[in-house]
Amino acid sequence: MKLEKALAEELDKSITAQEADKQYEDGNITSKFKFQCPDDNCNAPVTCANLDRPKHKRKRDPYYKVVGDHSAKCNIAKDIDPQKKSSRNTTDIYSDSDEYIDHAIRLNLQPPSTKRPEPTGKNDGGDGGESRAKSGNTPEPGKRKIQRSKTLSSLIDAFLANESYTVQLPEIGVIDIKDLFVEINGQDLSEFEDEFRIYYGKGWIKKRKGGYGFVFANKLKFGELENQPSSYLSDNQIEEGSFKRFKQSTLDKLANNYPKQIFLLSETTPYPNGDFINIWCEGPEYLDYRL
């Protein structure tokens, strides 16, 4: 979920990401994490992605990314949520600006029930498989180029099998599959980049109020804060999804003290949240686990 403006906590006013970039350069804003939803009825945390990245190293200009749940009274969420649900049912994370790259594969994060053009190979409803996704780059009217894509689950399988792939990221370019996966292993949050990455490591599934927590065993650091990062899926997210591995009955059985391998795809870095460190999860299609 992206915003045009966010409330800069240190300035106590709503500003664009471009203005935040200027204020950060002037020293008036000290952290990309000190932003909130600008609605008066909401304080959902917001990350100003790429704000702390040196300009000559940026692949994208700073932009806002909501990394938490909006208040039930938030008027902005009321406008965004219907658009988000419609988008998830009809499109993928790539846009027309992402040109066709012949040797690269794309991330297929569409819900399993979504019809896709010209599917090939095995596709078992989101738990693996490969398909061919359309690209916005059309060389001739009436024709379109078809590019290979992989679900998160099948991409994880390829990584664990040490297979070699080049992956295309939205608006960024390409990345080697080995660089796409980042093991949680005591890093400081400043070491991470605000680009799509698959964070992984040993952890546990925990039953939480209104949903399920996914807690990594190893810790991350942010200044003096050091804690095990975690993510969360609400019961509503699970009910709206079509993923066999994320049925409530399945997760209830797995919510125990036995460790699993957790894999979480996130567009932005892990972020501090009070005494905790969280990783934002958009939905079941961004999360997987191995027993």
C-alpha positions as CSV (number, residue, x, y, z in Angstrom):
1,M,0.0,0.0,0.0
2,K,1.6,3.3,-1.1
3,L,0.7,6.9,-0.1
4,E,1.3,10.2,-1.8
5,K,1.9,11.9,1.6
6,A,2.7,10.7,5.1
7,L,2.9,12.3,8.5
8,A,6.5,13.0,9.3
9,E,6.7,12.5,13.1
10,E,9.7,14.7,13.6
11,L,8.0,17.6,11.7
12,D,4.5,17.0,12.8
13,K,3.1,17.5,9.3
14,S,2.2,15.6,6.2
15,I,4.7,15.8,3.4
16,T,5.5,14.0,0.1
17,A,8.3,11.6,-0.2
18,Q,10.2,14.2,-2.3
19,E,9.9,16.7,0.5
20,A,11.0,14.0,3.0
21,D,14.1,13.4,0.9
22,K,15.0,17.1,1.2
23,Q,14.3,17.3,4.9
24,Y,16.4,14.2,5.5
25,E,19.3,15.7,3.6
26,D,18.9,18.9,5.7
27,G,19.0,16.8,8.9
28,N,15.4,17.6,10.0
29,I,14.3,14.0,9.5
30,T,16.6,11.3,11.0
31,S,15.0,8.0,10.0
32,K,13.0,6.5,7.2
33,F,10.9,4.7,9.9
34,K,9.5,7.9,11.6
35,F,6.4,8.3,9.5
36,Q,2.7,7.5,9.9
37,C,-0.5,7.4,7.9
38,P,-1.6,11.0,7.5
39,D,-5.2,10.4,8.3
40,D,-6.3,12.0,11.6
41,N,-7.9,8.7,12.7
42,C,-5.0,6.5,12.1
43,N,-1.3,6.0,13.1
44,A,-0.4,3.0,10.9
45,P,3.4,2.9,10.5
46,V,4.9,4.0,7.3
47,T,8.4,3.5,5.8
48,C,9.9,6.1,3.5
49,A,11.7,3.5,1.4
50,N,15.2,4.4,0.0
51,L,15.3,7.6,2.1
52,D,18.6,6.5,3.8
53,R,20.1,5.2,0.6
54,P,22.8,7.5,-1.0
55,K,21.3,9.1,-4.1
56,H,24.0,7.8,-6.4
57,K,23.2,4.2,-5.3
58,R,19.4,4.5,-5.6
59,K,17.5,2.5,-8.2
60,R,14.2,4.2,-7.2
61,D,13.5,7.6,-5.7
62,P,12.1,7.5,-2.1
63,Y,8.4,6.4,-1.8
64,Y,6.0,5.7,1.1
65,K,5.1,2.2,2.0
66,V,2.5,1.4,4.7
67,V,3.9,-1.4,6.9
68,G,1.1,-1.9,9.3
69,D,-2.6,-2.1,9.7
70,H,-4.8,1.0,9.3
71,S,-7.3,2.0,12.0
72,A,-10.9,0.9,11.4
73,K,-11.8,4.6,11.2
74,C,-9.1,5.5,8.7
75,N,-10.6,7.2,5.7
76,I,-7.5,6.6,3.5
77,A,-7.8,2.9,4.1
78,K,-11.4,3.0,3.0
79,D,-10.3,4.4,-0.3
80,I,-7.3,2.1,-0.8
81,D,-8.5,-1.3,0.4
82,P,-11.2,-1.8,-2.4
83,Q,-8.5,-0.8,-5.0
84,K,-6.0,-3.2,-3.5
85,K,-8.4,-6.1,-3.4
86,S,-9.4,-5.5,-7.0
87,S,-5.8,-5.2,-8.1
88,R,-4.8,-8.4,-6.4
89,N,-7.6,-10.3,-8.2
90,T,-6.7,-9.0,-11.7
91,T,-3.1,-7.9,-12.0
92,D,0.4,-8.8,-10.7
93,I,3.2,-6.7,-9.1
94,Y,4.7,-5.7,-12.5
95,S,3.6,-2.8,-14.6
96,D,3.9,-1.7,-18.2
97,S,7.1,0.0,-17.4
98,D,8.8,-3.4,-16.6
99,E,10.1,-4.3,-20.0
100,Y,10.4,-7.9,-21.2
101,I,13.7,-9.5,-20.3
102,D,14.2,-12.8,-22.2
103,H,16.6,-14.6,-19.8
104,A,14.8,-13.5,-16.6
105,I,11.9,-15.0,-14.6
106,R,9.3,-13.0,-12.8
107,L,7.7,-13.4,-9.4
108,N,4.2,-14.8,-9.8
109,L,2.2,-13.5,-6.7
110,Q,-1.3,-13.7,-8.2
111,P,-3.8,-15.6,-6.1
112,P,-4.1,-19.3,-7.2
113,S,-7.7,-18.7,-8.5
114,T,-6.6,-16.0,-10.9
115,K,-6.7,-17.0,-14.5
116,R,-3.4,-16.4,-16.2
117,P,-2.6,-16.3,-19.9
118,E,-1.1,-19.4,-21.5
119,P,-0.1,-21.4,-18.4
120,T,2.6,-24.0,-18.8
121,G,4.0,-26.6,-16.5
122,K,2.6,-27.8,-13.2
123,N,0.7,-25.3,-11.2
124,D,-0.9,-26.7,-8.0
125,G,-2.7,-23.8,-6.6
126,G,0.1,-21.7,-5.2
127,D,2.2,-24.4,-3.6
128,G,4.6,-24.6,-6.5
129,G,4.7,-24.5,-10.3
130,E,5.7,-22.3,-13.1
131,S,3.6,-20.2,-15.5
132,R,4.1,-17.7,-18.3
133,A,3.2,-14.1,-17.5
134,K,2.4,-11.4,-19.9
135,S,4.7,-8.4,-20.3
136,G,3.8,-4.8,-20.8
137,N,6.3,-4.6,-23.7
138,T,4.3,-5.4,-26.9
139,P,6.4,-5.2,-30.1
140,E,3.4,-5.2,-32.5
141,P,-0.3,-4.4,-32.1
142,G,-2.3,-7.5,-31.2
143,K,0.8,-9.4,-30.0
144,R,2.5,-9.7,-26.7
145,K,5.7,-11.2,-25.4
146,I,5.4,-14.0,-22.9
147,Q,7.8,-14.2,-20.0
148,R,8.4,-17.1,-17.6
149,S,7.3,-16.7,-14.0
150,K,7.6,-18.7,-10.8
151,T,5.5,-18.8,-7.6
152,L,7.3,-18.0,-4.4
153,S,7.1,-21.7,-3.4
154,S,8.8,-22.9,-6.6
155,L,11.4,-20.1,-6.4
156,I,12.2,-21.3,-2.9
157,D,12.6,-24.9,-4.3
158,A,15.0,-23.6,-6.9
159,F,17.0,-21.7,-4.4
160,L,17.3,-24.7,-2.0
161,A,18.4,-26.9,-4.9
162,N,21.1,-24.4,-5.8
163,E,19.6,-23.8,-9.3
164,S,20.8,-20.8,-11.2
165,Y,18.2,-18.1,-12.2
166,T,18.0,-14.4,-12.9
167,V,14.9,-12.8,-11.4
168,Q,13.3,-9.6,-12.6
169,L,12.2,-7.3,-9.8
170,P,9.5,-4.6,-10.4
171,E,10.9,-1.2,-11.4
172,I,14.4,-2.3,-10.4
173,G,15.9,-4.6,-12.9
174,V,17.4,-8.1,-12.4
175,I,19.0,-9.9,-9.5
176,D,20.6,-13.3,-9.1
177,I,18.5,-15.7,-7.2
178,K,21.2,-16.1,-4.6
179,D,21.2,-12.4,-3.9
180,L,17.4,-12.3,-3.7
181,F,17.4,-14.6,-0.6
182,V,18.6,-13.0,2.6
183,E,19.1,-15.1,5.7
184,I,18.2,-13.5,9.1
185,N,21.4,-13.7,11.0
186,G,22.0,-10.8,13.4
187,Q,22.3,-8.0,10.8
188,D,21.5,-4.3,11.6
189,L,18.6,-2.9,9.7
190,S,20.8,-0.4,7.9
191,E,22.4,-3.3,6.0
192,F,19.2,-4.1,4.1
193,E,18.0,-2.5,0.9
194,D,14.4,-1.3,0.2
195,E,13.9,-3.7,-2.7
196,F,12.1,-7.0,-2.9
197,R,14.0,-9.6,-0.9
198,I,13.1,-13.0,0.5
199,Y,14.0,-13.1,4.2
200,Y,14.4,-16.6,5.5
201,G,15.6,-18.6,8.5
202,K,14.6,-21.0,11.2
203,G,11.5,-19.9,13.2
204,W,8.1,-20.8,14.5
205,I,4.4,-20.3,13.7
206,K,2.5,-18.9,16.7
207,K,-1.2,-18.5,17.3
208,R,-2.0,-14.8,17.9
209,K,-5.1,-12.9,18.6
210,G,-6.9,-12.6,15.3
211,G,-4.3,-14.4,13.3
212,Y,-0.9,-16.1,13.3
213,G,2.6,-14.9,14.0
214,F,5.7,-16.1,12.1
215,V,8.7,-15.6,14.4
216,F,12.4,-16.0,13.3
217,A,14.8,-17.6,15.7
218,N,17.8,-15.3,15.0
219,K,17.7,-11.7,15.9
220,L,18.1,-8.4,14.0
221,K,19.4,-5.0,15.4
222,F,18.4,-1.4,15.1
223,G,20.5,0.8,17.3
224,E,20.2,-0.4,20.9
225,L,17.1,-2.5,19.9
226,E,17.8,-6.2,19.3
227,N,15.0,-8.7,18.9
228,Q,13.7,-11.6,16.9
229,P,11.9,-10.3,13.8
230,S,8.4,-11.5,13.2
231,S,5.5,-11.1,10.8
232,Y,1.8,-11.6,11.0
233,L,-1.1,-12.9,9.0
234,S,-4.6,-12.0,10.1
235,D,-7.5,-14.5,10.0
236,N,-9.1,-12.2,7.3
237,Q,-6.1,-12.4,5.1
238,I,-6.1,-16.2,5.4
239,E,-9.9,-16.5,4.7
240,E,-9.6,-14.3,1.6
241,G,-6.7,-16.3,0.2
242,S,-6.8,-19.6,-1.7
243,F,-3.6,-21.2,-0.4
244,K,-3.8,-24.8,0.9
245,R,-0.8,-24.3,3.1
246,F,-2.4,-21.4,4.9
247,K,-5.8,-22.8,5.9
248,Q,-6.5,-22.1,9.6
249,S,-6.8,-25.8,10.3
250,T,-3.4,-26.4,8.9
251,L,-1.8,-23.5,10.8
252,D,-3.4,-24.5,14.1
253,K,-1.6,-27.9,13.8
254,L,1.7,-26.1,13.0
255,A,1.5,-23.5,15.8
256,N,3.8,-25.4,18.2
257,N,7.4,-25.4,19.5
258,Y,8.8,-27.3,16.6
259,P,11.0,-25.1,14.3
260,K,10.3,-24.6,10.6
261,Q,12.1,-22.8,7.8
262,I,10.2,-19.5,7.2
263,F,10.5,-17.6,3.9
264,L,9.0,-14.1,3.6
265,L,9.0,-11.8,0.6
266,S,9.0,-8.1,1.4
267,E,9.3,-5.0,-0.7
268,T,10.8,-3.0,2.2
269,T,13.3,-3.7,4.9
270,P,12.3,-5.1,8.4
271,Y,11.3,-2.1,10.6
272,P,11.3,-1.3,14.3
273,N,7.9,-1.3,16.0
274,G,8.2,-0.2,19.6
275,D,10.3,-2.9,21.4
276,F,9.9,-5.3,18.4
277,I,11.2,-5.7,14.9
278,N,8.7,-6.6,12.2
279,I,8.6,-7.6,8.6
280,W,5.5,-6.5,6.7
281,C,3.6,-9.3,5.0
282,E,1.1,-8.3,2.3
283,G,-0.7,-11.6,2.3
284,P,-0.3,-15.4,2.1
285,E,1.2,-15.2,-1.4
286,Y,4.2,-13.4,0.1
287,L,4.9,-16.1,2.7
288,D,6.0,-19.7,2.8
289,Y,7.5,-22.3,5.1
290,R,9.2,-25.7,5.1
291,L,8.8,-28.3,7.8
